[in-house]
Amino acid sequence: MAHNIKKTLQRCRPIVTRFGRKILLAVISIFLVNFFSKDALSLMDSIITPCKSGSYITIDSLYAYCGLPGVCGKKLDGEGQTALIQGYIDYNNVFDNTAYPMLPYQKFLIANATHGKTLEIWVASVGSDAVFKKIAENKVRNPDAPVYVKGVLAGFDMPVMGACHRGLKLNLTAADSLSYDVDGPSQTKP
């Protein structure tokens, strides 16, 4: 009897392990979304200098203004501030929970006109369905159209081949912070 119980436990271990991983990923995902959403919303009043007039800047202009890539561990100009960015969606780098349900985050990549410089756009779960629906619809309708995003810049260190650089990502805080209109997303604060 003890031998049968031991065999049963050995067969169940992989199932319990997979279930445990799913729960851990879900908990981490909820924590990250809640932490970054609250942090991002509290910073929406501070806007980077090139965007103060309400104009959208290119990714090239963002790189120049912030001095990208930066030095690891050293805060870049613009970190923690709101930016208005114009770019082009890289449809090969769109990661939402519908297509990738196991990922603890949702994001997409935008690039400059030559696709030489990029910026990751991280999407909070609130309103994410609407964001990714807009992206999917535009991919069919007009994939080469520029996209306009509004969000909070966050810095992160990137170890690369024995070196380290500081980069930026943009935390998109609401579904209406992404637009394909020339006027860009709504300028109203949440």
N, C-alpha and C positions, 0 to 999 in steps of 0.2 A: 504494500500500500504506500509506504513512504517513497519507494522507488517511482511509483506512478505519479505522485505529487511532484517529485523533483523533475520528472520529464515534462509534466504539464507546465511548470514554472519556466523551464528552459524554452519551451515553445512560445510562451507568452511574452518573454522578455523583449524580443524585437518589436512586438506590437505596442507594448507599454513604452518603449524607448521612442518610437515614432510619435506616439500620442503626446508624450512629454515634450518632445521638440516642438510640436505644433503649438502647444500651450505656451511654452517659453517664447516662441516667436510672436505669438499674439500679444502676450504681456509686454514684451519689448516694444512692439509696434505701437501699442496704445500709449505707453510711456513716452516714446519719442514724439508722437503726434501731439499729445497734450503739452509736453514741455516746449516744443518748438512753436506751436500755435500761440500759446500764451505769451511767450517771449517775443514773438514776431509782432503780435498785435499791440504790445506795450510800446513798441519802437516806431510805430507808423507815423508819428508826428515829426520825426527827424528824417530829412531827405538830403541826399548827396547834392553838392553844389551844382554840378552840371544839370541836374533835373529840377532845381528850385523853380524855374520858370514854367514847369509843367511840360517841358519838351522831353521826348524820348531820345536816348542816346544809343549809338551803336555799340556792339560788343568791343570793337576796336577802341572807341572812346572810353569805355569802361576800363579796359586794360591799361590805357595810357593814364587815366585819372588815378587809378588805384595802384599803379606800379606793378602790374602782374607780369610774371610770377614774382612773388615776394620772398622774403627771408623767413624760414621756418620759425614759428614761435613769436614772430613780431607782427603785431596787429597792422593790418592794411588800412589805408584811407578808405572810408566808406563802410567798414565793417559795422554792423548793427544799425545801419541807416537804410532808408527806403530808396530804391532806385527804379527808374522807368527805363526799360530796355527794349530795343527793337532788334529782332533777329529773324532767323529762319529755322523752322523745326527740322531736326534730323529724325525722320520717321523710323529709322532703324534703331533709335535709342529712346523709345517711349516705353516706360515700365509702369503699368497700372495694375491694380489688384484683380481686374477682370482677366487679363492675359497672364499675369504672374501672381497667383493668389498666395504663394508662400513667401513672397518678399515682405519684409517689415516696413517698407517705404514705398512711395510712389514718386516718380520723377520722369522728366524728359530733358532732352538736350536741345539747346538752340545754338546756332552758329552764325558767324558773320557772313557777308555776301560771298566770300571766296571759300567758305567752310574751313578756314585755316585756324580760327580761334573759336572756342566754344564756351558755353556757360550752362551748368546744370541747373535745372529748375526743379526744386523739391516741392511737392504738393501735399498740403495738410489734408487729412481725410474729410474734413468738412467741405463739402462742395466739390470733391474730387471727381465725382461721376460727371458733373457738368463740364468740368475742365477737359477731361479725356473724351467726352462726347464731342465737344467743339473741335478738338484735335482730329478725331476720326472723320468728322463731317468735312473739315477743310481739306484733309488728305485726298478725299474723293473730289471735292468741288474745285479747289485751287491750291494744290500742294506747294507751289512756288511762291505763294503770297507771304509777305512779311507778317510776323506775329509781334504783338506788343504786350509786354508783361510788366507787372508792378509787384514789388515785393521787397523783403528785407534781405540785405546782403549778410552772409555769414562766412567767416573765414575758416579754413581748415588746412592742416599740414599734409603734404603729399610726399612721402618718401619714394624716391625714384632712383633705382640703380646706384645705391650708395650715397645719393645726395638727397636733399630735402628742399622743397619749395612750398610757399604758402599760396593757396588759391582761394577763390571765392565761389560760392553758390548762391542762388537766390531762392528764398523761401516764399513761395506764392501763398498768400493768406486767404484768398477767396476766389470763388468761381468767376466773378466779374473782374478779376485782376488779369485776365487773359482776353485779348481781343484781336481780331483781324482787321478792324476798322482803322482808318488812317488817324483818327483822333485818339486811338488807344483805349485802354480800360477806363472805367469811371474814375474820376479824380476825387470822389467823395471818400472821406475817411470812415472806417467801420465804426 
